[in-house]
Amino acid sequence: MSLEERIRQLVQLLYPEQAGMVFDRLQALLGHFIQHHPDLSKEAGRRQLTEQDAVLITYGDQFQTPNSSPLHSLKHFLDSHLKGCINGVHILPFFPYSSDDGFSVIDYRAVNPTLGSWDDILSLRRSFQLMFDAVINHVSRESDWFQRFLAGDSQYQNYFIVTSPQEDLTQAVRPRTLPLLTPVRTAKEEVSVWTTFSEDQIDLNYENPEVLLEMVELILFYAAKGASLIRLDAIAYLWKIPGTPCIHLPQTHAVVKLFRAVLDAAAPGVLLITETNVPHAENISYFGEPLPGANGTDEAQMVYAFPLAPLVLHTFHSGRSRALANWIASLSPLPAGSAYFNFLASHDGIGVRPAEGLLTVEEIQGLVEKILD
């Protein structure tokens, strides 16, 4: 199946009543991007990832020196101390933000001026592969989009999910112990908007194809700005349907497949990595389905190996490696072009949910108690 046909089928699945319009606009976006970035679209293909690839995960302000932007200081530190040790850098969200350590983005296309500029990002890109965060489940309540929604701008009235508090949302998976709906005052009335993570992080409405088109354009923008890897943050919660768990829905997988097909067409050297901190079987579903001709799978090329961190921690604290060894032995060979992103800690710490089914309830509780002590 051609890339064009893949995209057409995915659009038909997501927006059956508007498929023609959405497909035509996607084709126009792709055509414009390829015309202006022929170097990205003509790449022969992705370099295969190996155990020699190592990525530093850092905040943009981790290294600071007088009279220099933090991103410039980061570049100096990496060149001085880590050249040859790592070949990639994941700079955690470096955009203007209002909360959650960068994960409540005000402006997706700007570099936080307290960190530096796009020139600093380009300078880093000349020496290292860069991972950008696409924080696309939600946007800051201070964002222009949400402020226009509150002001009654008709263009943005369907960018967010307005839901009645009487709606049955009992099945919705809640990653945080916070209200799922947040009341806000618009120019006309008070309404409740969907907020999976906090009242400052307003979920976007992907049932509106305009939102999807915005995000396709954003992902292409990140590719043009030097991203070698694009991390889809909290992607599992993207599509919401009341009365369902609102996690891992088929529409969410279809959106990831669409992003992948778009990049395959316009920037085949850029990899997708999904951040889905869930039990292993659910996590690896984001590799997607096999593509014809042993060409890998049709969603992300990388998923986080979330069980690794709690299992290594358990091994060190208990002195027993059985659970870790059993998990490694259970892993099936991955399709060509796919890889696990192995990590031992992240900005979120070490989650224990991915160890469910790999450690006993008693082992998990024992690990929690030992850490608390």
Secondary structure as a PSIPRED ss2 file (coil, helix, strand):
# PSIPRED VFORMAT (PSIPRED V4.0)

   1 M C   1.000  0.000  0.000
   2 S C   1.000  0.000  0.000
   3 L H   0.000  1.000  0.000
   4 E H   0.000  1.000  0.000
   5 E H   0.000  1.000  0.000
   6 R H   0.000  1.000  0.000
   7 I H   0.000  1.000  0.000
   8 R H   0.000  1.000  0.000
   9 Q H   0.000  1.000  0.000
  10 L H   0.000  1.000  0.000
  11 V H   0.000  1.000  0.000
  12 Q H   0.000  1.000  0.000
  13 L H   0.000  1.000  0.000
  14 L H   0.000  1.000  0.000
  15 Y C   1.000  0.000  0.000
  16 P C   1.000  0.000  0.000
  17 E C   1.000  0.000  0.000
  18 Q C   1.000  0.000  0.000
  19 A H   0.000  1.000  0.000
  20 G H   0.000  1.000  0.000
  21 M H   0.000  1.000  0.000
  22 V H   0.000  1.000  0.000
  23 F H   0.000  1.000  0.000
  24 D H   0.000  1.000  0.000
  25 R H   0.000  1.000  0.000
  26 L H   0.000  1.000  0.000
  27 Q H   0.000  1.000  0.000
  28 A H   0.000  1.000  0.000
  29 L H   0.000  1.000  0.000
  30 L H   0.000  1.000  0.000
  31 G H   0.000  1.000  0.000
  32 H H   0.000  1.000  0.000
  33 F H   0.000  1.000  0.000
  34 I H   0.000  1.000  0.000
  35 Q H   0.000  1.000  0.000
  36 H H   0.000  1.000  0.000
  37 H C   1.000  0.000  0.000
  38 P H   0.000  1.000  0.000
  39 D H   0.000  1.000  0.000
  40 L H   0.000  1.000  0.000
  41 S H   0.000  1.000  0.000
  42 K C   1.000  0.000  0.000
  43 E C   1.000  0.000  0.000
  44 A C   1.000  0.000  0.000
  45 G C   1.000  0.000  0.000
  46 R C   1.000  0.000  0.000
  47 R C   1.000  0.000  0.000
  48 Q C   1.000  0.000  0.000
  49 L C   1.000  0.000  0.000
  50 T C   1.000  0.000  0.000
  51 E C   1.000  0.000  0.000
  52 Q C   1.000  0.000  0.000
  53 D C   1.000  0.000  0.000
  54 A C   1.000  0.000  0.000
  55 V E   0.000  0.000  1.000
  56 L E   0.000  0.000  1.000
  57 I E   0.000  0.000  1.000
  58 T E   0.000  0.000  1.000
  59 Y C   1.000  0.000  0.000
  60 G C   1.000  0.000  0.000
  61 D C   1.000  0.000  0.000
  62 Q C   1.000  0.000  0.000
  63 F C   1.000  0.000  0.000
  64 Q C   1.000  0.000  0.000
  65 T C   1.000  0.000  0.000
  66 P C   1.000  0.000  0.000
  67 N C   1.000  0.000  0.000
  68 S C   1.000  0.000  0.000
  69 S C   1.000  0.000  0.000
  70 P H   0.000  1.000  0.000
  71 L H   0.000  1.000  0.000
  72 H H   0.000  1.000  0.000
  73 S H   0.000  1.000  0.000
  74 L H   0.000  1.000  0.000
  75 K H   0.000  1.000  0.000
  76 H H   0.000  1.000  0.000
  77 F H   0.000  1.000  0.000
  78 L H   0.000  1.000  0.000
  79 D H   0.000  1.000  0.000
  80 S H   0.000  1.000  0.000
  81 H H   0.000  1.000  0.000
  82 L H   0.000  1.000  0.000
  83 K E   0.000  0.000  1.000
  84 G C   1.000  0.000  0.000
  85 C C   1.000  0.000  0.000
  86 I E   0.000  0.000  1.000
  87 N C   1.000  0.000  0.000
  88 G E   0.000  0.000  1.000
  89 V E   0.000  0.000  1.000
  90 H E   0.000  0.000  1.000
  91 I E   0.000  0.000  1.000
  92 L C   1.000  0.000  0.000
  93 P C   1.000  0.000  0.000
  94 F C   1.000  0.000  0.000
  95 F C   1.000  0.000  0.000
  96 P C   1.000  0.000  0.000
  97 Y E   0.000  0.000  1.000
  98 S C   1.000  0.000  0.000
  99 S C   1.000  0.000  0.000
 100 D H   0.000  1.000  0.000
 101 D H   0.000  1.000  0.000
 102 G H   0.000  1.000  0.000
 103 F C   1.000  0.000  0.000
 104 S C   1.000  0.000  0.000
 105 V E   0.000  0.000  1.000
 106 I C   1.000  0.000  0.000
 107 D C   1.000  0.000  0.000
 108 Y C   1.000  0.000  0.000
 109 R C   1.000  0.000  0.000
 110 A C   1.000  0.000  0.000
 111 V C   1.000  0.000  0.000
 112 N C   1.000  0.000  0.000
 113 P C   1.000  0.000  0.000
 114 T C   1.000  0.000  0.000
 115 L C   1.000  0.000  0.000
 116 G C   1.000  0.000  0.000
 117 S C   1.000  0.000  0.000
 118 W H   0.000  1.000  0.000
 119 D H   0.000  1.000  0.000
 120 D H   0.000  1.000  0.000
 121 I H   0.000  1.000  0.000
 122 L H   0.000  1.000  0.000
 123 S H   0.000  1.000  0.000
 124 L H   0.000  1.000  0.000
 125 R H   0.000  1.000  0.000
 126 R C   1.000  0.000  0.000
 127 S C   1.000  0.000  0.000
 128 F C   1.000  0.000  0.000
 129 Q E   0.000  0.000  1.000
 130 L E   0.000  0.000  1.000
 131 M E   0.000  0.000  1.000
 132 F E   0.000  0.000  1.000
 133 D E   0.000  0.000  1.000
 134 A E   0.000  0.000  1.000
 135 V C   1.000  0.000  0.000
 136 I C   1.000  0.000  0.000
 137 N C   1.000  0.000  0.000
 138 H E   0.000  0.000  1.000
 139 V E   0.000  0.000  1.000
 140 S E   0.000  0.000  1.000
 141 R C   1.000  0.000  0.000
 142 E C   1.000  0.000  0.000
 143 S C   1.000  0.000  0.000
 144 D H   0.000  1.000  0.000
 145 W H   0.000  1.000  0.000
 146 F H   0.000  1.000  0.000
 147 Q H   0.000  1.000  0.000
 148 R H   0.000  1.000  0.000
 149 F H   0.000  1.000  0.000
 150 L H   0.000  1.000  0.000
 151 A H   0.000  1.000  0.000
 152 G C   1.000  0.000  0.000
 153 D C   1.000  0.000  0.000
 154 S H   0.000  1.000  0.000
 155 Q H   0.000  1.000  0.000
 156 Y H   0.000  1.000  0.000
 157 Q C   1.000  0.000  0.000
 158 N C   1.000  0.000  0.000
 159 Y C   1.000  0.000  0.000
 160 F E   0.000  0.000  1.000
 161 I C   1.000  0.000  0.000
 162 V E   0.000  0.000  1.000
 163 T C   1.000  0.000  0.000
 164 S C   1.000  0.000  0.000
 165 P C   1.000  0.000  0.000
 166 Q C   1.000  0.000  0.000
 167 E C   1.000  0.000  0.000
 168 D C   1.000  0.000  0.000
 169 L C   1.000  0.000  0.000
 170 T C   1.000  0.000  0.000
 171 Q C   1.000  0.000  0.000
 172 A C   1.000  0.000  0.000
 173 V C   1.000  0.000  0.000
 174 R C   1.000  0.000  0.000
 175 P C   1.000  0.000  0.000
 176 R C   1.000  0.000  0.000
 177 T C   1.000  0.000  0.000
 178 L C   1.000  0.000  0.000
 179 P C   1.000  0.000  0.000
 180 L C   1.000  0.000  0.000
 181 L E   0.000  0.000  1.000
 182 T E   0.000  0.000  1.000
 183 P E   0.000  0.000  1.000
 184 V E   0.000  0.000  1.000
 185 R E   0.000  0.000  1.000
 186 T C   1.000  0.000  0.000
 187 A C   1.000  0.000  0.000
 188 K C   1.000  0.000  0.000
 189 E C   1.000  0.000  0.000
 190 E E   0.000  0.000  1.000
 191 V E   0.000  0.000  1.000
 192 S E   0.000  0.000  1.000
 193 V E   0.000  0.000  1.000
 194 W E   0.000  0.000  1.000
 195 T C   1.000  0.000  0.000
 196 T C   1.000  0.000  0.000
 197 F C   1.000  0.000  0.000
 198 S E   0.000  0.000  1.000
 199 E C   1.000  0.000  0.000
 200 D C   1.000  0.000  0.000
 201 Q E   0.000  0.000  1.000
 202 I E   0.000  0.000  1.000
 203 D E   0.000  0.000  1.000
 204 L E   0.000  0.000  1.000
 205 N C   1.000  0.000  0.000
 206 Y C   1.000  0.000  0.000
 207 E C   1.000  0.000  0.000
 208 N C   1.000  0.000  0.000
 209 P H   0.000  1.000  0.000
 210 E H   0.000  1.000  0.000
 211 V H   0.000  1.000  0.000
 212 L H   0.000  1.000  0.000
 213 L H   0.000  1.000  0.000
 214 E H   0.000  1.000  0.000
 215 M H   0.000  1.000  0.000
 216 V H   0.000  1.000  0.000
 217 E H   0.000  1.000  0.000
 218 L H   0.000  1.000  0.000
 219 I H   0.000  1.000  0.000
 220 L H   0.000  1.000  0.000
 221 F H   0.000  1.000  0.000
 222 Y H   0.000  1.000  0.000
 223 A H   0.000  1.000  0.000
 224 A H   0.000  1.000  0.000
 225 K C   1.000  0.000  0.000
 226 G C   1.000  0.000  0.000
 227 A E   0.000  0.000  1.000
 228 S E   0.000  0.000  1.000
 229 L E   0.000  0.000  1.000
 230 I E   0.000  0.000  1.000
 231 R E   0.000  0.000  1.000
 232 L E   0.000  0.000  1.000
 233 D C   1.000  0.000  0.000
 234 A C   1.000  0.000  0.000
 235 I H   0.000  1.000  0.000
 236 A H   0.000  1.000  0.000
 237 Y H   0.000  1.000  0.000
 238 L C   1.000  0.000  0.000
 239 W C   1.000  0.000  0.000
 240 K C   1.000  0.000  0.000
 241 I C   1.000  0.000  0.000
 242 P C   1.000  0.000  0.000
 243 G C   1.000  0.000  0.000
 244 T C   1.000  0.000  0.000
 245 P C   1.000  0.000  0.000
 246 C C   1.000  0.000  0.000
 247 I C   1.000  0.000  0.000
 248 H C   1.000  0.000  0.000
 249 L C   1.000  0.000  0.000
 250 P H   0.000  1.000  0.000
 251 Q H   0.000  1.000  0.000
 252 T H   0.000  1.000  0.000
 253 H H   0.000  1.000  0.000
 254 A H   0.000  1.000  0.000
 255 V H   0.000  1.000  0.000
 256 V H   0.000  1.000  0.000
 257 K H   0.000  1.000  0.000
 258 L H   0.000  1.000  0.000
 259 F H   0.000  1.000  0.000
 260 R H   0.000  1.000  0.000
 261 A H   0.000  1.000  0.000
 262 V H   0.000  1.000  0.000
 263 L H   0.000  1.000  0.000
 264 D H   0.000  1.000  0.000
 265 A H   0.000  1.000  0.000
 266 A H   0.000  1.000  0.000
 267 A C   1.000  0.000  0.000
 268 P C   1.000  0.000  0.000
 269 G C   1.000  0.000  0.000
 270 V C   1.000  0.000  0.000
 271 L E   0.000  0.000  1.000
 272 L E   0.000  0.000  1.000
 273 I E   0.000  0.000  1.000
 274 T E   0.000  0.000  1.000
 275 E C   1.000  0.000  0.000
 276 T C   1.000  0.000  0.000
 277 N C   1.000  0.000  0.000
 278 V C   1.000  0.000  0.000
 279 P C   1.000  0.000  0.000
 280 H H   0.000  1.000  0.000
 281 A H   0.000  1.000  0.000
 282 E H   0.000  1.000  0.000
 283 N H   0.000  1.000  0.000
 284 I H   0.000  1.000  0.000
 285 S H   0.000  1.000  0.000
 286 Y H   0.000  1.000  0.000
 287 F H   0.000  1.000  0.000
 288 G C   1.000  0.000  0.000
 289 E C   1.000  0.000  0.000
 290 P E   0.000  0.000  1.000
 291 L C   1.000  0.000  0.000
 292 P C   1.000  0.000  0.000
 293 G C   1.000  0.000  0.000
 294 A C   1.000  0.000  0.000
 295 N C   1.000  0.000  0.000
 296 G C   1.000  0.000  0.000
 297 T E   0.000  0.000  1.000
 298 D C   1.000  0.000  0.000
 299 E C   1.000  0.000  0.000
 300 A C   1.000  0.000  0.000
 301 Q C   1.000  0.000  0.000
 302 M E   0.000  0.000  1.000
 303 V E   0.000  0.000  1.000
 304 Y E   0.000  0.000  1.000
 305 A C   1.000  0.000  0.000
 306 F C   1.000  0.000  0.000
 307 P C   1.000  0.000  0.000
 308 L H   0.000  1.000  0.000
 309 A H   0.000  1.000  0.000
 310 P H   0.000  1.000  0.000
 311 L H   0.000  1.000  0.000
 312 V H   0.000  1.000  0.000
 313 L H   0.000  1.000  0.000
 314 H H   0.000  1.000  0.000
 315 T H   0.000  1.000  0.000
 316 F H   0.000  1.000  0.000
 317 H H   0.000  1.000  0.000
 318 S H   0.000  1.000  0.000
 319 G C   1.000  0.000  0.000
 320 R C   1.000  0.000  0.000
 321 S C   1.000  0.000  0.000
 322 R H   0.000  1.000  0.000
 323 A H   0.000  1.000  0.000
 324 L H   0.000  1.000  0.000
 325 A H   0.000  1.000  0.000
 326 N H   0.000  1.000  0.000
 327 W H   0.000  1.000  0.000
 328 I H   0.000  1.000  0.000
 329 A H   0.000  1.000  0.000
 330 S H   0.000  1.000  0.000
 331 L C   1.000  0.000  0.000
 332 S C   1.000  0.000  0.000
 333 P C   1.000  0.000  0.000
 334 L C   1.000  0.000  0.000
 335 P C   1.000  0.000  0.000
 336 A C   1.000  0.000  0.000
 337 G C   1.000  0.000  0.000
 338 S C   1.000  0.000  0.000
 339 A E   0.000  0.000  1.000
 340 Y E   0.000  0.000  1.000
 341 F E   0.000  0.000  1.000
 342 N C   1.000  0.000  0.000
 343 F C   1.000  0.000  0.000
 344 L C   1.000  0.000  0.000
 345 A C   1.000  0.000  0.000
 346 S E   0.000  0.000  1.000
 347 H C   1.000  0.000  0.000
 348 D C   1.000  0.000  0.000
 349 G E   0.000  0.000  1.000
 350 I C   1.000  0.000  0.000
 351 G C   1.000  0.000  0.000
 352 V C   1.000  0.000  0.000
 353 R H   0.000  1.000  0.000
 354 P H   0.000  1.000  0.000
 355 A H   0.000  1.000  0.000
 356 E E   0.000  0.000  1.000
 357 G C   1.000  0.000  0.000
 358 L C   1.000  0.000  0.000
 359 L E   0.000  0.000  1.000
 360 T C   1.000  0.000  0.000
 361 V H   0.000  1.000  0.000
 362 E H   0.000  1.000  0.000
 363 E H   0.000  1.000  0.000
 364 I H   0.000  1.000  0.000
 365 Q H   0.000  1.000  0.000
 366 G H   0.000  1.000  0.000
 367 L H   0.000  1.000  0.000
 368 V H   0.000  1.000  0.000
 369 E H   0.000  1.000  0.000
 370 K H   0.000  1.000  0.000
 371 I H   0.000  1.000  0.000
 372 L H   0.000  1.000  0.000
 373 D C   1.000  0.000  0.000
